Amino acid sequence: MSADKNHRDGNPHIITLTGRLVLRTFGKHSKSEHLGVFIVTDQGDYLIRPAGGNPFMNNPLAALAGKTITTEGYIVDYVFLAKSWQEAD
């Protein structure tokens, strides 16, 4: 995805988010419609995926749906690209 390429050579602004992971339909009524993993935070909801991961493969964060995580990464448009994450207590 081009979202990842925007920061490969630069220095993205790394932030930390804590939120609950939920599965929702992304791109409803479009050719891109699929079940996406979102992080729901006080700052907003973002589609989340591992930074550097293939956006067309299964998202490993889907296994944590329903759980609260703390993650570090950066936001590009509406996508949070997670560099690291751990389940919150």
Phi, psi and omega in degrees: 000143182296338179302322180289320184294334181298336186240006183296320184263341181265188177249100180290156177278105183282131177232164177246131177237146170236129181190174180265137178271133178226153175260128180220159174287130178249140177068039183307136178063030176230172176292341181269004184302128177199168177278118182250159176261125180242147170255125181258115184232172174294334181276347181142178179251136181226142167295135184234141174205160179295137176296136179082355180279161178281117183292348182262002177257169178300140181274119181296341179286345179300330180294342180261010181305135181092349181258159176263133179233160168245130186222149173246140179174207182215156182257131172233114184059247182253008184250130172263119180262107187275124176272329177206158178202157174208150179292133180278155179285000000 
